[in-house]
Structure formats: C-alpha cells, structure tokens
Amino acid sequence: MIASRTLSAIGAAAPAPGGRLSSGKEVNNKMTRLYALISSLFARDEEGQGLAEYALILALIAILAIVALIFLGGQVSKVLSTVGSSI
C-alpha cells in the first residue's frame, strides 16, 4: 500500500518556473515526509517475534528430551519392564 505511493502523492517539491524551489521550509517539510515514507518501507514488523522464541524453546526442549532418552534409555526400559511385570 505504501510502496505504491509516488513522490507526487506525498507532495514532492516541483521546481518553480525559475528553476528554484519556493522556500527552504517547504523543502524541509517535503524531505521530512519523504524520509518518513522511505523509513516506513523498511520498518520491521515484530508481531511474529514471540512465536519464533516459543518455537526455539520448544525445539531446545525436544532436543534435550531426545538426548536424555538416548543416554538413559536402557535404565528407563528396565524400570518400565519392572512396572509392567508387577501389574
């Protein structure tokens, strides 16, 4: 939406018939609007940041669980066999 705006839509300065701009204040105002437009094009949207952090935490927990099962798998299997045979 913002990217489709042209310089004329934000009021970019057009030279007067003599080749000069009308006033320094007007140029400053138009440059400020141009800067705001360009910076809004590169502004970051951080809505998905929280979701990405939760996904990283979940991945870390899954990796730790897999490593723990690899190293403790034999002992867990013995405990589960003992519990299963007692039932």
PyMOL Python script that loads the backbone (N, CA, C, O; Angstrom):
from pymol import cmd

cmd.read_pdbstr("""\
ATOM      1  N   MET A   1       0.823  -1.176   0.000  1.00  0.00           N
ATOM      2  CA  MET A   1       0.000   0.000   0.000  1.00  0.00           C
ATOM      3  C   MET A   1       0.874   1.248   0.000  1.00  0.00           C
ATOM      4  O   MET A   1       0.681   2.139  -0.827  1.00  0.00           O
ATOM      5  N   ILE A   2       1.835   1.320   0.922  1.00  0.00           N
ATOM      6  CA  ILE A   2       2.697   2.483   0.995  1.00  0.00           C
ATOM      7  C   ILE A   2       3.636   2.525  -0.206  1.00  0.00           C
ATOM      8  O   ILE A   2       3.945   3.595  -0.730  1.00  0.00           O
ATOM      9  N   ALA A   3       4.088   1.340  -0.636  1.00  0.00           N
ATOM     10  CA  ALA A   3       5.043   1.284  -1.737  1.00  0.00           C
ATOM     11  C   ALA A   3       4.439   1.808  -3.029  1.00  0.00           C
ATOM     12  O   ALA A   3       5.175   2.227  -3.922  1.00  0.00           O
ATOM     13  N   SER A   4       3.128   1.794  -3.149  1.00  0.00           N
ATOM     14  CA  SER A   4       2.510   2.235  -4.389  1.00  0.00           C
ATOM     15  C   SER A   4       2.401   3.760  -4.477  1.00  0.00           C
ATOM     16  O   SER A   4       2.060   4.297  -5.531  1.00  0.00           O
ATOM     17  N   ARG A   5       2.685   4.443  -3.395  1.00  0.00           N
ATOM     18  CA  ARG A   5       2.634   5.908  -3.422  1.00  0.00           C
ATOM     19  C   ARG A   5       3.783   6.447  -4.261  1.00  0.00           C
ATOM     20  O   ARG A   5       4.879   5.887  -4.274  1.00  0.00           O
ATOM     21  N   THR A   6       3.521   7.509  -4.937  1.00  0.00           N
ATOM     22  CA  THR A   6       4.565   8.166  -5.719  1.00  0.00           C
ATOM     23  C   THR A   6       5.002   9.418  -4.997  1.00  0.00           C
ATOM     24  O   THR A   6       4.385   9.834  -4.016  1.00  0.00           O
ATOM     25  N   LEU A   7       6.070  10.013  -5.489  1.00  0.00           N
ATOM     26  CA  LEU A   7       6.550  11.238  -4.857  1.00  0.00           C
ATOM     27  C   LEU A   7       5.523  12.350  -4.942  1.00  0.00           C
ATOM     28  O   LEU A   7       5.439  13.190  -4.046  1.00  0.00           O
ATOM     29  N   SER A   8       4.752  12.363  -5.999  1.00  0.00           N
ATOM     30  CA  SER A   8       3.738  13.408  -6.106  1.00  0.00           C
ATOM     31  C   SER A   8       2.629  13.201  -5.089  1.00  0.00           C
ATOM     32  O   SER A   8       1.998  14.167  -4.659  1.00  0.00           O
ATOM     33  N   ALA A   9       2.383  11.954  -4.695  1.00  0.00           N
ATOM     34  CA  ALA A   9       1.333  11.689  -3.719  1.00  0.00           C
ATOM     35  C   ALA A   9       1.716  12.198  -2.341  1.00  0.00           C
ATOM     36  O   ALA A   9       0.843  12.541  -1.544  1.00  0.00           O
ATOM     37  N   ILE A  10       3.018  12.251  -2.047  1.00  0.00           N
ATOM     38  CA  ILE A  10       3.436  12.771  -0.747  1.00  0.00           C
ATOM     39  C   ILE A  10       3.793  14.245  -0.820  1.00  0.00           C
ATOM     40  O   ILE A  10       4.225  14.842   0.166  1.00  0.00           O
ATOM     41  N   GLY A  11       3.610  14.824  -1.995  1.00  0.00           N
ATOM     42  CA  GLY A  11       3.848  16.258  -2.138  1.00  0.00           C
ATOM     43  C   GLY A  11       5.294  16.592  -2.405  1.00  0.00           C
ATOM     44  O   GLY A  11       5.795  17.580  -1.868  1.00  0.00           O
ATOM     45  N   ALA A  12       5.983  15.816  -3.206  1.00  0.00           N
ATOM     46  CA  ALA A  12       7.374  16.104  -3.525  1.00  0.00           C
ATOM     47  C   ALA A  12       7.465  17.448  -4.239  1.00  0.00           C
ATOM     48  O   ALA A  12       6.594  17.818  -5.026  1.00  0.00           O
ATOM     49  N   ALA A  13       8.523  18.153  -3.946  1.00  0.00           N
ATOM     50  CA  ALA A  13       8.661  19.504  -4.475  1.00  0.00           C
ATOM     51  C   ALA A  13       8.937  19.490  -5.965  1.00  0.00           C
ATOM     52  O   ALA A  13       9.764  18.721  -6.455  1.00  0.00           O
ATOM     53  N   ALA A  14       8.234  20.347  -6.670  1.00  0.00           N
ATOM     54  CA  ALA A  14       8.482  20.545  -8.103  1.00  0.00           C
ATOM     55  C   ALA A  14       9.097  21.922  -8.265  1.00  0.00           C
ATOM     56  O   ALA A  14       8.648  22.871  -7.620  1.00  0.00           O
ATOM     57  N   PRO A  15      10.099  22.056  -9.097  1.00  0.00           N
ATOM     58  CA  PRO A  15      10.748  23.368  -9.255  1.00  0.00           C
ATOM     59  C   PRO A  15       9.782  24.417  -9.776  1.00  0.00           C
ATOM     60  O   PRO A  15       8.919  24.132 -10.606  1.00  0.00           O
ATOM     61  N   ALA A  16       9.940  25.616  -9.282  1.00  0.00           N
ATOM     62  CA  ALA A  16       9.150  26.748  -9.773  1.00  0.00           C
ATOM     63  C   ALA A  16       9.622  27.089 -11.184  1.00  0.00           C
ATOM     64  O   ALA A  16      10.661  26.588 -11.613  1.00  0.00           O
ATOM     65  N   PRO A  17       8.889  27.928 -11.915  1.00  0.00           N
ATOM     66  CA  PRO A  17       9.284  28.259 -13.292  1.00  0.00           C
ATOM     67  C   PRO A  17      10.703  28.795 -13.395  1.00  0.00           C
ATOM     68  O   PRO A  17      11.345  28.614 -14.430  1.00  0.00           O
ATOM     69  N   GLY A  18      11.214  29.448 -12.359  1.00  0.00           N
ATOM     70  CA  GLY A  18      12.577  29.972 -12.395  1.00  0.00           C
ATOM     71  C   GLY A  18      13.628  28.907 -12.117  1.00  0.00           C
ATOM     72  O   GLY A  18      14.823  29.197 -12.170  1.00  0.00           O
ATOM     73  N   GLY A  19      13.212  27.697 -11.827  1.00  0.00           N
ATOM     74  CA  GLY A  19      14.151  26.621 -11.555  1.00  0.00           C
ATOM     75  C   GLY A  19      14.472  26.450 -10.077  1.00  0.00           C
ATOM     76  O   GLY A  19      15.267  25.584  -9.712  1.00  0.00           O
ATOM     77  N   ARG A  20      13.858  27.271  -9.221  1.00  0.00           N
ATOM     78  CA  ARG A  20      14.122  27.179  -7.786  1.00  0.00           C
ATOM     79  C   ARG A  20      12.883  26.698  -7.050  1.00  0.00           C
ATOM     80  O   ARG A  20      11.756  26.840  -7.525  1.00  0.00           O
ATOM     81  N   LEU A  21      13.121  26.129  -5.887  1.00  0.00           N
ATOM     82  CA  LEU A  21      12.011  25.735  -5.018  1.00  0.00           C
ATOM     83  C   LEU A  21      11.518  26.958  -4.279  1.00  0.00           C
ATOM     84  O   LEU A  21      12.260  27.925  -4.107  1.00  0.00           O
ATOM     85  N   SER A  22      10.266  26.922  -3.839  1.00  0.00           N
ATOM     86  CA  SER A  22       9.659  28.126  -3.294  1.00  0.00           C
ATOM     87  C   SER A  22      10.298  28.589  -1.982  1.00  0.00           C
ATOM     88  O   SER A  22      10.561  29.782  -1.835  1.00  0.00           O
ATOM     89  N   SER A  23      10.559  27.682  -1.014  1.00  0.00           N
ATOM     90  CA  SER A  23      11.169  28.114   0.234  1.00  0.00           C
ATOM     91  C   SER A  23      11.910  26.948   0.881  1.00  0.00           C
ATOM     92  O   SER A  23      11.627  25.782   0.606  1.00  0.00           O
ATOM     93  N   GLY A  24      12.854  27.284   1.739  1.00  0.00           N
ATOM     94  CA  GLY A  24      13.628  26.266   2.437  1.00  0.00           C
ATOM     95  C   GLY A  24      12.770  25.477   3.415  1.00  0.00           C
ATOM     96  O   GLY A  24      12.983  24.279   3.603  1.00  0.00           O
ATOM     97  N   LYS A  25      11.808  26.136   4.036  1.00  0.00           N
ATOM     98  CA  LYS A  25      10.932  25.462   4.986  1.00  0.00           C
ATOM     99  C   LYS A  25      10.064  24.420   4.276  1.00  0.00           C
ATOM    100  O   LYS A  25       9.840  23.325   4.792  1.00  0.00           O
ATOM    101  N   GLU A  26       9.580  24.782   3.079  1.00  0.00           N
ATOM    102  CA  GLU A  26       8.763  23.851   2.303  1.00  0.00           C
ATOM    103  C   GLU A  26       9.592  22.633   1.884  1.00  0.00           C
ATOM    104  O   GLU A  26       9.098  21.507   1.924  1.00  0.00           O
ATOM    105  N   VAL A  27      10.826  22.849   1.489  1.00  0.00           N
ATOM    106  CA  VAL A  27      11.711  21.746   1.098  1.00  0.00           C
ATOM    107  C   VAL A  27      11.967  20.846   2.296  1.00  0.00           C
ATOM    108  O   VAL A  27      11.941  19.621   2.170  1.00  0.00           O
ATOM    109  N   ASN A  28      12.215  21.441   3.460  1.00  0.00           N
ATOM    110  CA  ASN A  28      12.464  20.663   4.668  1.00  0.00           C
ATOM    111  C   ASN A  28      11.251  19.810   5.013  1.00  0.00           C
ATOM    112  O   ASN A  28      11.405  18.643   5.372  1.00  0.00           O
ATOM    113  N   ASN A  29      10.052  20.367   4.912  1.00  0.00           N
ATOM    114  CA  ASN A  29       8.821  19.640   5.198  1.00  0.00           C
ATOM    115  C   ASN A  29       8.651  18.469   4.234  1.00  0.00           C
ATOM    116  O   ASN A  29       8.276  17.372   4.646  1.00  0.00           O
ATOM    117  N   LYS A  30       8.923  18.698   2.971  1.00  0.00           N
ATOM    118  CA  LYS A  30       8.767  17.646   1.970  1.00  0.00           C
ATOM    119  C   LYS A  30       9.836  16.566   2.138  1.00  0.00           C
ATOM    120  O   LYS A  30       9.562  15.385   1.919  1.00  0.00           O
ATOM    121  N   MET A  31      11.047  16.961   2.522  1.00  0.00           N
ATOM    122  CA  MET A  31      12.103  15.980   2.771  1.00  0.00           C
ATOM    123  C   MET A  31      11.762  15.134   4.001  1.00  0.00           C
ATOM    124  O   MET A  31      12.049  13.938   4.034  1.00  0.00           O
ATOM    125  N   THR A  32      11.153  15.755   5.004  1.00  0.00           N
ATOM    126  CA  THR A  32      10.734  15.012   6.188  1.00  0.00           C
ATOM    127  C   THR A  32       9.688  13.970   5.822  1.00  0.00           C
ATOM    128  O   THR A  32       9.740  12.837   6.299  1.00  0.00           O
ATOM    129  N   ARG A  33       8.728  14.357   4.965  1.00  0.00           N
ATOM    130  CA  ARG A  33       7.714  13.396   4.530  1.00  0.00           C
ATOM    131  C   ARG A  33       8.324  12.288   3.683  1.00  0.00           C
ATOM    132  O   ARG A  33       7.918  11.131   3.794  1.00  0.00           O
ATOM    133  N   LEU A  34       9.293  12.627   2.838  1.00  0.00           N
ATOM    134  CA  LEU A  34       9.968  11.621   2.019  1.00  0.00           C
ATOM    135  C   LEU A  34      10.749  10.653   2.900  1.00  0.00           C
ATOM    136  O   LEU A  34      10.728   9.444   2.670  1.00  0.00           O
ATOM    137  N   TYR A  35      11.439  11.185   3.912  1.00  0.00           N
ATOM    138  CA  TYR A  35      12.172  10.335   4.853  1.00  0.00           C
ATOM    139  C   TYR A  35      11.216   9.407   5.599  1.00  0.00           C
ATOM    140  O   TYR A  35      11.523   8.232   5.797  1.00  0.00           O
ATOM    141  N   ALA A  36      10.072   9.919   6.008  1.00  0.00           N
ATOM    142  CA  ALA A  36       9.086   9.099   6.715  1.00  0.00           C
ATOM    143  C   ALA A  36       8.567   7.976   5.823  1.00  0.00           C
ATOM    144  O   ALA A  36       8.379   6.851   6.287  1.00  0.00           O
ATOM    145  N   LEU A  37       8.337   8.274   4.552  1.00  0.00           N
ATOM    146  CA  LEU A  37       7.866   7.256   3.617  1.00  0.00           C
ATOM    147  C   LEU A  37       8.910   6.162   3.429  1.00  0.00           C
ATOM    148  O   LEU A  37       8.585   4.976   3.483  1.00  0.00           O
ATOM    149  N   ILE A  38      10.164   6.555   3.207  1.00  0.00           N
ATOM    150  CA  ILE A  38      11.232   5.573   2.982  1.00  0.00           C
ATOM    151  C   ILE A  38      11.467   4.746   4.233  1.00  0.00           C
ATOM    152  O   ILE A  38      11.634   3.530   4.136  1.00  0.00           O
ATOM    153  N   SER A  39      11.484   5.366   5.405  1.00  0.00           N
ATOM    154  CA  SER A  39      11.714   4.605   6.628  1.00  0.00           C
ATOM    155  C   SER A  39      10.550   3.673   6.935  1.00  0.00           C
ATOM    156  O   SER A  39      10.754   2.621   7.541  1.00  0.00           O
ATOM    157  N   SER A  40       9.331   4.033   6.532  1.00  0.00           N
ATOM    158  CA  SER A  40       8.195   3.139   6.764  1.00  0.00           C
ATOM    159  C   SER A  40       8.269   1.913   5.869  1.00  0.00           C
ATOM    160  O   SER A  40       7.725   0.864   6.215  1.00  0.00           O
ATOM    161  N   LEU A  41       8.931   2.026   4.726  1.00  0.00           N
ATOM    162  CA  LEU A  41       9.088   0.867   3.845  1.00  0.00           C
ATOM    163  C   LEU A  41      10.014  -0.177   4.455  1.00  0.00           C
ATOM    164  O   LEU A  41       9.858  -1.371   4.199  1.00  0.00           O
ATOM    165  N   PHE A  42      10.983   0.269   5.266  1.00  0.00           N
ATOM    166  CA  PHE A  42      11.952  -0.635   5.850  1.00  0.00           C
ATOM    167  C   PHE A  42      11.679  -0.928   7.321  1.00  0.00           C
ATOM    168  O   PHE A  42      12.499  -1.568   7.979  1.00  0.00           O
ATOM    169  N   ALA A  43      10.546  -0.476   7.850  1.00  0.00           N
ATOM    170  CA  ALA A  43      10.207  -0.720   9.248  1.00  0.00           C
ATOM    171  C   ALA A  43       9.956  -2.203   9.468  1.00  0.00           C
ATOM    172  O   ALA A  43       9.378  -2.875   8.613  1.00  0.00           O
ATOM    173  N   ARG A  44      10.386  -2.705  10.601  1.00  0.00           N
ATOM    174  CA  ARG A  44      10.225  -4.125  10.909  1.00  0.00           C
ATOM    175  C   ARG A  44       8.896  -4.380  11.597  1.00  0.00           C
ATOM    176  O   ARG A  44       8.429  -3.597  12.424  1.00  0.00           O
ATOM    177  N   ASP A  45       8.323  -5.475  11.234  1.00  0.00           N
ATOM    178  CA  ASP A  45       7.093  -5.923  11.888  1.00  0.00           C
ATOM    179  C   ASP A  45       7.482  -7.023  12.853  1.00  0.00           C
ATOM    180  O   ASP A  45       7.909  -8.095  12.423  1.00  0.00           O
ATOM    181  N   GLU A  46       7.344  -6.780  14.156  1.00  0.00           N
ATOM    182  CA  GLU A  46       7.840  -7.710  15.163  1.00  0.00           C
ATOM    183  C   GLU A  46       6.727  -8.525  15.802  1.00  0.00           C
ATOM    184  O   GLU A  46       6.901  -9.022  16.915  1.00  0.00           O
ATOM    185  N   GLU A  47       5.583  -8.679  15.132  1.00  0.00           N
ATOM    186  CA  GLU A  47       4.488  -9.443  15.709  1.00  0.00           C
ATOM    187  C   GLU A  47       4.849 -10.918  15.854  1.00  0.00           C
ATOM    188  O   GLU A  47       4.437 -11.545  16.830  1.00  0.00           O
ATOM    189  N   GLY A  48       5.592 -11.486  14.932  1.00  0.00           N
ATOM    190  CA  GLY A  48       5.918 -12.903  14.952  1.00  0.00           C
ATOM    191  C   GLY A  48       7.113 -13.238  15.805  1.00  0.00           C
ATOM    192  O   GLY A  48       7.505 -14.403  15.876  1.00  0.00           O
ATOM    193  N   GLN A  49       7.707 -12.257  16.457  1.00  0.00           N
ATOM    194  CA  GLN A  49       8.903 -12.492  17.243  1.00  0.00           C
ATOM    195  C   GLN A  49       8.627 -13.413  18.429  1.00  0.00           C
ATOM    196  O   GLN A  49       9.432 -14.303  18.704  1.00  0.00           O
ATOM    197  N   GLY A  50       7.532 -13.229  19.127  1.00  0.00           N
ATOM    198  CA  GLY A  50       7.208 -14.068  20.278  1.00  0.00           C
ATOM    199  C   GLY A  50       6.999 -15.508  19.872  1.00  0.00           C
ATOM    200  O   GLY A  50       7.444 -16.422  20.566  1.00  0.00           O
ATOM    201  N   LEU A  51       6.325 -15.721  18.753  1.00  0.00           N
ATOM    202  CA  LEU A  51       6.094 -17.071  18.257  1.00  0.00           C
ATOM    203  C   LEU A  51       7.405 -17.761  17.919  1.00  0.00           C
ATOM    204  O   LEU A  51       7.569 -18.946  18.206  1.00  0.00           O
ATOM    205  N   ALA A  52       8.331 -17.047  17.319  1.00  0.00           N
ATOM    206  CA  ALA A  52       9.634 -17.626  16.980  1.00  0.00           C
ATOM    207  C   ALA A  52      10.408 -18.004  18.231  1.00  0.00           C
ATOM    208  O   ALA A  52      11.083 -19.034  18.255  1.00  0.00           O
ATOM    209  N   GLU A  53      10.319 -17.186  19.267  1.00  0.00           N
ATOM    210  CA  GLU A  53      11.015 -17.507  20.519  1.00  0.00           C
ATOM    211  C   GLU A  53      10.428 -18.759  21.157  1.00  0.00           C
ATOM    212  O   GLU A  53      11.177 -19.603  21.648  1.00  0.00           O
ATOM    213  N   TYR A  54       9.109 -18.897  21.159  1.00  0.00           N
ATOM    214  CA  TYR A  54       8.493 -20.104  21.707  1.00  0.00           C
ATOM    215  C   TYR A  54       8.886 -21.339  20.899  1.00  0.00           C
ATOM    216  O   TYR A  54       9.100 -22.407  21.473  1.00  0.00           O
ATOM    217  N   ALA A  55       8.983 -21.209  19.591  1.00  0.00           N
ATOM    218  CA  ALA A  55       9.383 -22.334  18.743  1.00  0.00           C
ATOM    219  C   ALA A  55      10.815 -22.759  19.048  1.00  0.00           C
ATOM    220  O   ALA A  55      11.116 -23.952  19.072  1.00  0.00           O
ATOM    221  N   LEU A  56      11.703 -21.789  19.280  1.00  0.00           N
ATOM    222  CA  LEU A  56      13.087 -22.123  19.621  1.00  0.00           C
ATOM    223  C   LEU A  56      13.175 -22.826  20.973  1.00  0.00           C
ATOM    224  O   LEU A  56      13.947 -23.771  21.131  1.00  0.00           O
ATOM    225  N   ILE A  57      12.398 -22.374  21.935  1.00  0.00           N
ATOM    226  CA  ILE A  57      12.391 -23.019  23.254  1.00  0.00           C
ATOM    227  C   ILE A  57      11.861 -24.440  23.138  1.00  0.00           C
ATOM    228  O   ILE A  57      12.421 -25.362  23.732  1.00  0.00           O
ATOM    229  N   LEU A  58      10.788 -24.624  22.379  1.00  0.00           N
ATOM    230  CA  LEU A  58      10.224 -25.955  22.175  1.00  0.00           C
ATOM    231  C   LEU A  58      11.221 -26.882  21.488  1.00  0.00           C
ATOM    232  O   LEU A  58      11.331 -28.051  21.855  1.00  0.00           O
ATOM    233  N   ALA A  59      11.944 -26.375  20.500  1.00  0.00           N
ATOM    234  CA  ALA A  59      12.956 -27.183  19.816  1.00  0.00           C
ATOM    235  C   ALA A  59      14.074 -27.571  20.767  1.00  0.00           C
ATOM    236  O   ALA A  59      14.552 -28.705  20.718  1.00  0.00           O
ATOM    237  N   LEU A  60      14.500 -26.668  21.624  1.00  0.00           N
ATOM    238  CA  LEU A  60      15.549 -26.965  22.604  1.00  0.00           C
ATOM    239  C   LEU A  60      15.100 -28.041  23.584  1.00  0.00           C
ATOM    240  O   LEU A  60      15.871 -28.944  23.909  1.00  0.00           O
ATOM    241  N   ILE A  61      13.862 -27.952  24.056  1.00  0.00           N
ATOM    242  CA  ILE A  61      13.329 -28.963  24.971  1.00  0.00           C
ATOM    243  C   ILE A  61      13.252 -30.319  24.282  1.00  0.00           C
ATOM    244  O   ILE A  61      13.575 -31.339  24.890  1.00  0.00           O
ATOM    245  N   ALA A  62      12.832 -30.344  23.026  1.00  0.00           N
ATOM    246  CA  ALA A  62      12.747 -31.606  22.289  1.00  0.00           C
ATOM    247  C   ALA A  62      14.129 -32.229  22.112  1.00  0.00           C
ATOM    248  O   ALA A  62      14.287 -33.441  22.259  1.00  0.00           O
ATOM    249  N   ILE A  63      15.123 -31.413  21.798  1.00  0.00           N
ATOM    250  CA  ILE A  63      16.490 -31.930  21.643  1.00  0.00           C
ATOM    251  C   ILE A  63      17.005 -32.486  22.960  1.00  0.00           C
ATOM    252  O   ILE A  63      17.625 -33.549  22.985  1.00  0.00           O
ATOM    253  N   LEU A  64      16.752 -31.774  24.060  1.00  0.00           N
ATOM    254  CA  LEU A  64      17.191 -32.271  25.371  1.00  0.00           C
ATOM    255  C   LEU A  64      16.496 -33.578  25.736  1.00  0.00           C
ATOM    256  O   LEU A  64      17.125 -34.469  26.307  1.00  0.00           O
ATOM    257  N   ALA A  65      15.220 -33.706  25.420  1.00  0.00           N
ATOM    258  CA  ALA A  65      14.487 -34.941  25.718  1.00  0.00           C
ATOM    259  C   ALA A  65      15.048 -36.105  24.908  1.00  0.00           C
ATOM    260  O   ALA A  65      15.190 -37.210  25.432  1.00  0.00           O
ATOM    261  N   ILE A  66      15.367 -35.872  23.644  1.00  0.00           N
ATOM    262  CA  ILE A  66      15.922 -36.935  22.800  1.00  0.00           C
ATOM    263  C   ILE A  66      17.290 -37.367  23.311  1.00  0.00           C
ATOM    264  O   ILE A  66      17.575 -38.563  23.375  1.00  0.00           O
ATOM    265  N   VAL A  67      18.139 -36.410  23.674  1.00  0.00           N
ATOM    266  CA  VAL A  67      19.467 -36.741  24.212  1.00  0.00           C
ATOM    267  C   VAL A  67      19.333 -37.508  25.521  1.00  0.00           C
ATOM    268  O   VAL A  67      20.065 -38.472  25.748  1.00  0.00           O
ATOM    269  N   ALA A  68      18.413 -37.095  26.384  1.00  0.00           N
ATOM    270  CA  ALA A  68      18.218 -37.799  27.657  1.00  0.00           C
ATOM    271  C   ALA A  68      17.745 -39.220  27.413  1.00  0.00           C
ATOM    272  O   ALA A  68      18.204 -40.131  28.101  1.00  0.00           O
ATOM    273  N   LEU A  69      16.846 -39.451  26.462  1.00  0.00           N
ATOM    274  CA  LEU A  69      16.388 -40.813  26.162  1.00  0.00           C
ATOM    275  C   LEU A  69      17.489 -41.675  25.562  1.00  0.00           C
ATOM    276  O   LEU A  69      17.533 -42.882  25.799  1.00  0.00           O
ATOM    277  N   ILE A  70      18.377 -41.061  24.787  1.00  0.00           N
ATOM    278  CA  ILE A  70      19.483 -41.832  24.215  1.00  0.00           C
ATOM    279  C   ILE A  70      20.409 -42.331  25.324  1.00  0.00           C
ATOM    280  O   ILE A  70      20.803 -43.498  25.329  1.00  0.00           O
ATOM    281  N   PHE A  71      20.754 -41.454  26.257  1.00  0.00           N
ATOM    282  CA  PHE A  71      21.691 -41.835  27.311  1.00  0.00           C
ATOM    283  C   PHE A  71      21.039 -42.655  28.421  1.00  0.00           C
ATOM    284  O   PHE A  71      21.695 -43.517  29.007  1.00  0.00           O
ATOM    285  N   LEU A  72      19.771 -42.410  28.723  1.00  0.00           N
ATOM    286  CA  LEU A  72      19.099 -43.092  29.828  1.00  0.00           C
ATOM    287  C   LEU A  72      18.090 -44.129  29.353  1.00  0.00           C
ATOM    288  O   LEU A  72      17.312 -44.642  30.157  1.00  0.00           O
ATOM    289  N   GLY A  73      18.089 -44.444  28.070  1.00  0.00           N
ATOM    290  CA  GLY A  73      17.092 -45.351  27.504  1.00  0.00           C
ATOM    291  C   GLY A  73      17.097 -46.732  28.123  1.00  0.00           C
ATOM    292  O   GLY A  73      16.035 -47.300  28.375  1.00  0.00           O
ATOM    293  N   GLY A  74      18.275 -47.282  28.374  1.00  0.00           N
ATOM    294  CA  GLY A  74      18.372 -48.621  28.972  1.00  0.00           C
ATOM    295  C   GLY A  74      17.791 -48.661  30.378  1.00  0.00           C
ATOM    296  O   GLY A  74      17.063 -49.593  30.719  1.00  0.00           O
ATOM    297  N   GLN A  75      18.096 -47.682  31.179  1.00  0.00           N
ATOM    298  CA  GLN A  75      17.600 -47.646  32.557  1.00  0.00           C
ATOM    299  C   GLN A  75      16.088 -47.440  32.573  1.00  0.00           C
ATOM    300  O   GLN A  75      15.390 -48.059  33.377  1.00  0.00           O
ATOM    301  N   VAL A  76      15.571 -46.571  31.689  1.00  0.00           N
ATOM    302  CA  VAL A  76      14.132 -46.335  31.623  1.00  0.00           C
ATOM    303  C   VAL A  76      13.427 -47.606  31.177  1.00  0.00           C
ATOM    304  O   VAL A  76      12.351 -47.926  31.682  1.00  0.00           O
ATOM    305  N   SER A  77      14.015 -48.329  30.243  1.00  0.00           N
ATOM    306  CA  SER A  77      13.423 -49.567  29.781  1.00  0.00           C
ATOM    307  C   SER A  77      13.335 -50.597  30.897  1.00  0.00           C
ATOM    308  O   SER A  77      12.324 -51.291  31.005  1.00  0.00           O
ATOM    309  N   LYS A  78      14.361 -50.716  31.726  1.00  0.00           N
ATOM    310  CA  LYS A  78      14.341 -51.659  32.867  1.00  0.00           C
ATOM    311  C   LYS A  78      13.254 -51.283  33.853  1.00  0.00           C
ATOM    312  O   LYS A  78      12.526 -52.154  34.331  1.00  0.00           O
ATOM    313  N   VAL A  79      13.131 -49.995  34.167  1.00  0.00           N
ATOM    314  CA  VAL A  79      12.111 -49.550  35.116  1.00  0.00           C
ATOM    315  C   VAL A  79      10.711 -49.840  34.573  1.00  0.00           C
ATOM    316  O   VAL A  79       9.849 -50.317  35.311  1.00  0.00           O
ATOM    317  N   LEU A  80      10.481 -49.558  33.296  1.00  0.00           N
ATOM    318  CA  LEU A  80       9.166 -49.797  32.702  1.00  0.00           C
ATOM    319  C   LEU A  80       8.862 -51.289  32.627  1.00  0.00           C
ATOM    320  O   LEU A  80       7.705 -51.684  32.776  1.00  0.00           O
ATOM    321  N   SER A  81       9.877 -52.129  32.399  1.00  0.00           N
ATOM    322  CA  SER A  81       9.660 -53.574  32.388  1.00  0.00           C
ATOM    323  C   SER A  81       9.298 -54.072  33.778  1.00  0.00           C
ATOM    324  O   SER A  81       8.419 -54.921  33.927  1.00  0.00           O
ATOM    325  N   THR A  82       9.965 -53.551  34.787  1.00  0.00           N
ATOM    326  CA  THR A  82       9.653 -53.953  36.167  1.00  0.00           C
ATOM    327  C   THR A  82       8.226 -53.543  36.533  1.00  0.00           C
ATOM    328  O   THR A  82       7.490 -54.326  37.133  1.00  0.00           O
ATOM    329  N   VAL A  83       7.835 -52.315  36.173  1.00  0.00           N
ATOM    330  CA  VAL A  83       6.486 -51.852  36.468  1.00  0.00           C
ATOM    331  C   VAL A  83       5.463 -52.682  35.696  1.00  0.00           C
ATOM    332  O   VAL A  83       4.422 -53.042  36.246  1.00  0.00           O
ATOM    333  N   GLY A  84       5.743 -52.985  34.444  1.00  0.00           N
ATOM    334  CA  GLY A  84       4.820 -53.759  33.628  1.00  0.00           C
ATOM    335  C   GLY A  84       4.643 -55.186  34.127  1.00  0.00           C
ATOM    336  O   GLY A  84       3.539 -55.728  34.075  1.00  0.00           O
ATOM    337  N   SER A  85       5.713 -55.794  34.607  1.00  0.00           N
ATOM    338  CA  SER A  85       5.620 -57.178  35.085  1.00  0.00           C
ATOM    339  C   SER A  85       4.931 -57.253  36.440  1.00  0.00           C
ATOM    340  O   SER A  85       4.329 -58.275  36.769  1.00  0.00           O
ATOM    341  N   SER A  86       5.008 -56.200  37.220  1.00  0.00           N
ATOM    342  CA  SER A  86       4.340 -56.218  38.533  1.00  0.00           C
ATOM    343  C   SER A  86       2.838 -56.014  38.416  1.00  0.00           C
ATOM    344  O   SER A  86       2.099 -56.331  39.347  1.00  0.00           O
ATOM    345  N   ILE A  87       2.391 -55.506  37.319  1.00  0.00           N
ATOM    346  CA  ILE A  87       0.946 -55.293  37.112  1.00  0.00           C
ATOM    347  C   ILE A  87       0.389 -56.540  36.595  1.00  0.00           C
ATOM    348  O   ILE A  87      -0.812 -56.619  36.339  1.00  0.00           O
TER     349      ILE A  87
END
""", "prot")
cmd.dss("prot")
cmd.show_as("cartoon", "prot")
cmd.util.cbc("prot")
cmd.orient("prot")
